[in-house]
Amino acid sequence: MSGLVIADLSSGRANIPHEIGFAMGLKKGLILIHNGTDAEADEHTPSNIKMYEQIRFNQDYHKLETELKAKLIDYYKL
């Protein structure tokens, strides 16, 4: 029922892209995040969603907080 999905690609689990596709099919807002290096993010991100922006923060939780807050403000028009 949520209008927005935050998907964490950090684990590289195979089900995450399916959940992202399901959210897209339901026309949900989507924020992709990844905690790791750019090389790990490239490895964990399937080719069919590589074109979507990700918040990559590699243990920099201040960066995650700042960028996620900006995305939420933009999404909810706050």
Protein Blocks (a to p, Z undefined) as FASTA:
>chain_A
ZZbdcddfklopaklmmmmmmmmmnopacddddeddfklmmmmpcfklmmpccddeehpa
klmmmmmmmmmmmmnoZZ
